[in-house]
Amino acid sequence: MDFLPTYAKSLLNLQLSSRQVEMFAQYEKELLDWNEKFNLTAIRKPEEIRSKHFLDSLTCLQGFKETWPARLIDIGTGAGFPGIPLKIAFPHLRLTLVESVGKKADFCRHIMGMLQLDKVEVIQSRAEDLGQMADHREVYDMAVARAVAALPVLVEYLLPLVKVGGRVIAQKGESAPAEVHASEHALRVLGGHVRQITPVELPGVADDRYLVIIDKVAATPPAYPRRSGLASKRPL
């Protein structure tokens, strides 16, 4: 597990405590154990979990910069990425994890309990439904997502959840620049503006990775998000 604190420090200037490193080790063990039964993730080697899950999740820190969120929502979190690693690293975060698949949501609850992380809510739901609920609409400082949908679809899931002045961070692969171009209309409609596209480097990973950082500059019209399935079938 030396890999994680070493690269967190060198790449992100993030100093992980011995307790935090121990929590990541527990998380890794539980993920490997549950994967034997429930196929939570296709990444099954410990060294790849540390790089492609843990460190990759922590790279969202590059999108925090001057905006340090108090309340963060992670949509389509799967086995907890990037939300749980961010919570381990920044315990003050008030975190909401959203996952529509029951076994994955159960795993997130299990990890929260095992690591005794407070101020965390795990919701089994679709983002489109959550975005029309008063308790969740335009209340978050930041929304994050990884490998959930193409950006024109994803911004309809995320922007309705973020307050004006907040931020969206989408973790993307090599298609990020093209997806940003394809999202111009959706962003104008939904109240978002791309601040920057930040390249991300991970040790031992050759694939191009990016953070697409979007500022919420205007309120999202009440019609959005549309009902479940419409964003993916008819992107803005």
PyMOL commands that set and color helices and strands:
alter all, ss='L'
color gray80, all
select helices_A, chain A and resi 3-12+18-38+46-63+83-89+102-114+127-130+151-161+176-182+184-190+230-233
alter helices_A, ss='H'
color red, helices_A
select strands_A, chain A and resi 71-75+94-98+120-123+140-146+162-172+192-200+209-216
alter strands_A, ss='S'
color yellow, strands_A
deselect
rebuild
show_as cartoon
